[in-house]
Amino acid sequence: MATKTAPKTFAFFIADEEAEVMKTAPALAEEATEAKALISAREEEHEDAQDHLSGILGSFKRGNDTYSAADLAEARAAVERAALLAEGQKAKANRLAKDAPNVDKSLSTLAAEAVAKVVPYAAEVIPSFLRPTETPENLATGPIVVITQDGKAKERGGQLGAGLTIRSFRLPHFQQIDKRDLEEDFKARGWFIPGDRIYQTTERGDGFMVDVVKVQELVAYASTPVVPKDPSESDVNPVIGTLSAEMVKAFPVQGDMTAGVSFQPGNGANSVGMSAKPRARRFTATKNGTERRTVVKVEYEVSGNIPSATEGAVLRAATDGVKAMSGKFFPGVGVVDKVSTFATKVDSPKYLGVRVELVSKTA
């Protein structure tokens, strides 16, 4: 008896299309890179030609007849030639860069988890660098969602930024995807959409619908982001400043937890109720394979700014504020994995030591 084969998923067809693109994409990308690299050489040739022409003209002005009329004509022609070559090289590089297909889907892959959570009834959620050329044939079991990354993602200290287009192919009786749910989930993850530029439309097909959510740019990061370089002091400073702010925000002032909070990266924070000032700080970054752990240890002096801010109330607020650091992302450092307090060398209820451990990947 013949074995019955399972029907191919839409992800299978998307993968086939991607494989076709990948056959030529690396060579096209290399050609575009080489063309871009040649621009500076062409510009230098143009500058050299201009310098040579200026030298000939200067020689004539000094009454020196070393150069002939033919030399002058040749120098002027060389300048024109070099200018045209430089201009042409820029145009060629731009054309090749435009023709080279995007094959990066790092952000669309990252966003797929969020989309799957927002559309749990979807039959498939497929990250890709391609817009599907065909419509899924079988939509009976649920919507098929394709997340297309519109270009190569920009890496910013562990964050990825790029445009996304999310297409949900569905039968009319299935619930449509809602951009507000996506925005809410993105925000809960610490991701953001610059300028809140996210748009939604619904298109009608032959017996099916396509919900299209266009995100002009999504800036996101993984739970363990890739941070290529070890963090510097300037990278770590926002951790210290944010920690200071979370401490003072946790002190309630007439029911307002954030009244008048002011802080700067690397410095303390101040509010109507209390202040937190870092008195000593240090950080270390250690690697285990591709995992990096950055430990930031800060000793704070915390004090009240109003009569009701007793030492006990201030210390409780500071301790509560420390807890809010868990899961926060800091560019160039990573995501806060663990946070704890420790006793400082200064034996005073006004002093609190805080240890923040952030995790990232080196590649």
C-alpha positions as CSV (number, residue, x, y, z in Angstrom):
1,M,0.0,0.0,0.0
2,A,1.4,3.4,-1.0
3,T,2.3,5.8,1.7
4,K,0.2,8.9,1.7
5,T,2.3,12.1,1.7
6,A,1.3,15.1,3.7
7,P,0.4,18.2,1.6
8,K,3.1,20.8,1.3
9,T,2.8,23.8,3.6
10,F,2.9,27.4,2.2
11,A,6.2,27.8,4.1
12,F,7.6,25.1,1.8
13,F,6.7,27.2,-1.3
14,I,8.1,30.3,0.3
15,A,11.4,28.5,1.1
16,D,11.5,27.3,-2.6
17,E,11.2,30.9,-3.8
18,E,13.9,32.1,-1.3
19,A,16.2,29.3,-2.5
20,E,15.9,30.6,-6.1
21,V,16.8,34.1,-5.1
22,M,19.8,32.8,-3.1
23,K,21.2,31.2,-6.2
24,T,22.2,34.6,-7.6
25,A,21.9,37.0,-4.6
26,P,25.5,36.5,-3.2
27,A,27.1,37.3,-6.5
28,L,24.9,40.4,-7.0
29,A,25.6,41.6,-3.5
30,E,29.4,41.2,-4.1
31,E,29.2,43.1,-7.4
32,A,27.3,45.9,-5.6
33,T,29.9,46.1,-2.8
34,E,32.8,46.2,-5.3
35,A,31.0,49.0,-7.3
36,K,30.5,51.0,-4.1
37,A,34.1,50.5,-3.0
38,L,35.4,51.9,-6.4
39,I,33.6,55.2,-5.9
40,S,36.3,56.6,-3.7
41,A,39.0,55.6,-6.2
42,R,37.2,57.4,-9.0
43,E,36.8,60.5,-6.9
44,E,40.5,60.4,-6.1
45,E,41.3,60.2,-9.8
46,H,39.1,63.2,-10.4
47,E,40.9,65.2,-7.7
48,D,44.4,64.2,-9.1
49,A,43.3,65.3,-12.6
50,Q,42.1,68.6,-11.2
51,D,45.4,69.1,-9.3
52,H,47.4,68.3,-12.5
53,L,45.3,70.8,-14.5
54,S,45.7,73.5,-11.8
55,G,49.5,72.9,-11.9
56,I,49.7,73.5,-15.6
57,L,47.5,76.6,-15.4
58,G,49.7,77.9,-12.5
59,S,52.8,77.3,-14.5
60,F,51.5,79.3,-17.4
61,K,50.6,82.2,-15.1
62,R,54.1,82.3,-13.8
63,G,55.4,82.6,-17.4
64,N,56.7,79.1,-17.5
65,D,56.2,77.4,-20.9
66,T,57.2,73.9,-19.9
67,Y,53.8,72.5,-20.8
68,S,52.5,72.5,-24.4
69,A,49.1,73.3,-25.7
70,A,48.6,69.6,-26.2
71,D,49.5,69.0,-22.5
72,L,46.8,71.6,-21.5
73,A,44.2,70.0,-23.7
74,E,45.0,66.5,-22.4
75,A,44.8,67.7,-18.8
76,R,41.4,69.3,-19.4
77,A,40.1,66.2,-21.1
78,A,41.4,64.1,-18.2
79,V,39.5,66.2,-15.7
80,E,36.3,65.8,-17.7
81,R,36.9,62.1,-18.1
82,A,37.5,61.6,-14.4
83,A,34.4,63.6,-13.5
84,L,32.2,61.5,-15.8
85,L,33.7,58.3,-14.5
86,A,33.1,59.3,-10.9
87,E,29.6,60.3,-11.6
88,G,29.0,57.1,-13.6
89,Q,30.5,54.9,-10.8
90,K,28.0,56.4,-8.3
91,A,25.1,55.7,-10.6
92,K,26.3,52.2,-11.3
93,A,26.8,51.5,-7.5
94,N,23.3,52.8,-6.8
95,R,21.8,50.7,-9.6
96,L,23.5,47.5,-8.5
97,A,22.5,48.1,-4.8
98,K,18.9,48.6,-5.9
99,D,19.0,45.4,-8.1
100,A,20.7,43.3,-5.4
101,P,17.8,41.5,-3.6
102,N,17.4,41.7,0.2
103,V,18.0,38.3,1.7
104,D,18.0,39.3,5.3
105,K,15.1,38.1,7.4
106,S,16.6,38.5,10.9
107,L,13.9,41.0,12.0
108,S,11.0,39.2,10.4
109,T,12.1,36.0,12.1
110,L,12.2,37.9,15.4
111,A,8.8,39.4,14.8
112,A,7.2,36.0,13.9
113,E,7.0,35.0,17.6
114,A,5.1,38.2,18.4
115,V,2.8,37.8,15.4
116,A,2.0,34.2,16.3
117,K,1.0,35.3,19.7
118,V,-1.3,38.0,18.3
119,V,-2.8,35.6,15.8
120,P,-2.9,32.3,17.7
121,Y,-5.5,30.9,15.3
122,A,-3.2,31.2,12.3
123,A,-2.3,28.0,10.5
124,E,1.2,29.3,9.6
125,V,3.3,32.3,10.5
126,I,6.1,32.6,8.0
127,P,9.0,35.1,8.2
128,S,10.6,35.9,4.8
129,F,12.6,38.4,2.8
130,L,10.2,37.9,-0.1
131,R,6.7,39.0,-0.8
132,P,4.8,35.8,-1.8
133,T,4.2,35.7,-5.6
134,E,1.1,33.4,-5.2
135,T,-1.8,33.1,-2.8
136,P,-2.0,30.2,-0.4
137,E,-4.4,27.6,-1.8
138,N,-5.6,26.0,1.5
139,L,-6.9,28.5,4.0
140,A,-9.5,26.3,5.6
141,T,-7.6,25.5,8.8
142,G,-6.8,29.2,9.5
143,P,-5.0,32.3,8.2
144,I,-1.6,32.0,6.7
145,V,0.5,35.0,7.7
146,V,3.7,36.0,5.8
147,I,6.0,38.6,7.4
148,T,8.2,40.2,4.7
149,Q,11.2,42.2,5.8
150,D,11.5,45.1,3.5
151,G,15.2,45.6,3.6
152,K,18.4,44.7,5.4
153,A,18.0,45.3,9.1
154,K,20.2,48.0,10.7
155,E,22.1,46.8,13.8
156,R,22.2,49.3,16.6
157,G,23.9,47.9,19.7
158,G,21.8,44.8,19.7
159,Q,18.7,46.3,18.3
160,L,17.5,45.5,14.7
161,G,15.6,48.1,12.7
162,A,13.8,47.6,9.4
163,G,10.4,47.9,7.7
164,L,8.0,45.0,7.8
165,T,4.9,44.1,5.8
166,I,2.6,41.6,7.4
167,R,0.1,39.9,5.2
168,S,-2.6,37.6,6.7
169,F,-4.4,35.5,4.0
170,R,-7.7,34.3,5.4
171,L,-11.2,33.2,4.6
172,P,-13.8,35.8,5.4
173,H,-15.1,34.0,8.5
174,F,-11.7,34.2,10.3
175,Q,-10.9,37.1,12.5
176,Q,-8.7,39.8,10.9
177,I,-5.4,40.7,12.3
178,D,-5.4,44.0,14.2
179,K,-2.5,46.4,14.2
180,R,-3.4,47.7,17.6
181,D,-2.8,44.2,19.1
182,L,0.5,44.1,17.3
183,E,1.5,47.5,18.7
184,E,0.5,46.4,22.2
185,D,2.6,43.2,22.0
186,F,5.6,45.1,20.5
187,K,5.5,47.6,23.3
188,A,5.2,44.9,26.0
189,R,8.4,43.4,24.6
190,G,10.2,46.8,24.8
191,W,10.2,47.2,21.0
192,F,9.0,50.4,19.4
193,I,7.9,51.9,16.1
194,P,9.5,55.3,15.5
195,G,6.8,57.9,14.8
196,D,4.1,55.2,15.4
197,R,4.1,54.7,11.6
198,I,2.0,51.6,11.3
199,Y,-0.9,51.2,8.8
200,Q,-3.5,48.6,8.0
201,T,-5.6,47.8,5.0
202,T,-7.7,44.9,3.9
203,E,-7.8,43.6,0.4
204,R,-10.5,41.3,-1.2
205,G,-9.5,38.3,-3.3
206,D,-11.5,35.6,-5.0
207,G,-13.2,34.1,-1.9
208,F,-10.5,35.2,0.5
209,M,-9.3,38.3,2.3
210,V,-5.8,39.7,2.8
211,D,-5.1,41.9,5.9
212,V,-2.0,44.0,5.2
213,V,-0.2,45.7,8.1
214,K,2.7,47.9,7.0
215,V,5.2,48.9,9.7
216,Q,7.4,51.7,8.4
217,E,10.1,50.7,10.8
218,L,10.2,48.3,13.7
219,V,13.1,48.5,16.2
220,A,13.3,45.3,18.1
221,Y,15.7,43.0,20.0
222,A,15.9,39.4,20.9
223,S,15.5,38.1,24.5
224,T,19.3,37.5,24.2
225,P,20.4,40.2,21.7
226,V,23.5,40.0,19.6
227,V,25.9,42.8,20.7
228,P,29.1,42.5,18.5
229,K,31.4,44.6,20.7
230,D,32.1,44.5,24.5
231,P,30.3,47.3,26.3
232,S,32.1,50.6,27.1
233,E,31.6,52.9,30.0
234,S,29.3,55.1,27.9
235,D,27.2,52.0,27.0
236,V,26.9,51.1,30.7
237,N,26.0,54.7,31.9
238,P,22.3,54.4,30.8
239,V,22.0,51.3,33.1
240,I,23.1,53.4,36.1
241,G,20.9,56.4,35.2
242,T,17.8,54.2,34.6
243,L,18.4,52.4,37.8
244,S,18.5,55.7,39.6
245,A,15.3,56.8,38.0
246,E,13.5,53.5,38.9
247,M,14.4,54.0,42.5
248,V,13.0,57.4,42.9
249,K,9.9,56.6,40.7
250,A,9.0,53.9,43.2
251,F,8.6,56.5,46.0
252,P,4.9,57.6,46.0
253,V,4.1,61.3,46.2
254,Q,0.4,61.9,46.6
255,G,-0.3,58.8,44.5
256,D,2.0,60.0,41.7
257,M,4.9,57.5,41.2
258,T,6.8,59.6,38.7
259,A,6.3,63.2,40.0
260,G,9.1,65.4,38.7
261,V,11.7,62.7,38.1
262,S,14.9,64.0,36.5
263,F,18.0,61.9,35.7
264,Q,20.9,61.6,33.3
265,P,22.7,58.5,32.0
266,G,25.4,57.6,34.4
267,N,24.2,60.0,37.1
268,G,21.7,60.0,39.9
269,A,18.0,60.8,39.9
270,N,15.9,63.2,41.8
271,S,12.2,63.7,42.5
272,V,9.9,65.5,44.9
273,G,10.1,62.6,47.3
274,M,13.6,61.3,47.2
275,S,17.0,61.2,45.4
276,A,19.4,58.4,44.5
277,K,23.0,59.2,43.8
278,P,25.7,56.6,42.6
279,R,28.8,56.9,44.8
280,A,30.8,54.0,43.5
281,R,30.5,51.9,40.3
282,R,32.2,49.2,38.4
283,F,31.4,46.8,35.6
284,T,32.8,43.6,34.1
285,A,32.0,41.7,30.9
286,T,32.8,38.0,30.7
287,K,32.3,35.6,27.9
288,N,31.4,31.9,27.8
289,G,31.4,30.8,24.2
290,T,29.1,33.2,22.3
291,E,27.3,34.3,25.5
292,R,28.4,37.5,27.3
293,R,27.4,38.5,30.7
294,T,27.9,42.1,31.8
295,V,27.7,42.8,35.6
296,V,27.2,46.3,36.8
297,K,27.7,47.0,40.5
298,V,26.7,50.4,41.9
299,E,26.7,51.7,45.4
300,Y,23.9,54.3,45.9
301,E,23.2,56.9,48.5
302,V,19.5,57.3,48.8
303,S,17.8,60.1,50.8
304,G,14.4,61.7,51.2
305,N,13.4,65.2,50.1
306,I,10.3,65.6,52.1
307,P,9.5,65.1,55.8
308,S,7.4,61.9,55.2
309,A,10.4,60.3,53.4
310,T,11.8,58.4,56.3
311,E,15.0,56.3,55.9
312,G,12.9,53.2,55.9
313,A,10.4,54.5,53.3
314,V,13.3,55.6,51.1
315,L,15.1,52.3,51.3
316,R,11.9,50.4,50.6
317,A,11.3,52.5,47.5
318,A,14.8,52.0,46.3
319,T,14.6,48.3,46.8
320,D,11.2,48.1,44.9
321,G,12.6,50.3,42.1
322,V,15.5,47.8,41.6
323,K,12.9,45.1,40.7
324,A,11.7,47.2,37.7
325,M,15.0,46.7,36.0
326,S,14.4,43.1,35.1
327,G,14.0,42.5,31.4
328,K,15.0,46.0,30.3
329,F,17.2,46.3,27.2
330,F,20.2,48.6,27.0
331,P,21.9,49.2,23.6
332,G,25.5,48.0,23.5
333,V,25.1,46.0,26.7
334,G,22.1,43.6,26.6
335,V,19.0,42.6,28.5
336,V,18.8,42.6,32.3
337,D,18.7,39.0,33.3
338,K,19.2,39.3,37.1
339,V,19.1,42.1,39.6
340,S,19.9,42.0,43.3
341,T,21.0,44.2,46.2
342,F,24.1,43.8,48.4
343,A,25.5,45.4,51.6
344,T,27.9,48.3,51.0
345,K,31.1,49.0,52.9
346,V,29.4,52.1,54.2
347,D,27.4,51.0,57.2
348,S,24.4,53.3,56.8
349,P,20.7,52.8,56.0
350,K,21.1,55.5,53.4
351,Y,23.5,53.3,51.3
352,L,22.3,50.5,49.0
353,G,24.4,48.3,46.7
354,V,22.8,47.1,43.5
355,R,24.1,44.3,41.2
356,V,22.6,44.2,37.6
357,E,23.5,41.3,35.3
358,L,22.8,41.8,31.6
359,V,23.1,39.0,29.0
360,S,23.9,39.2,25.3
361,K,25.5,37.2,22.5
362,T,28.7,38.0,20.8
363,A,27.5,36.6,17.4
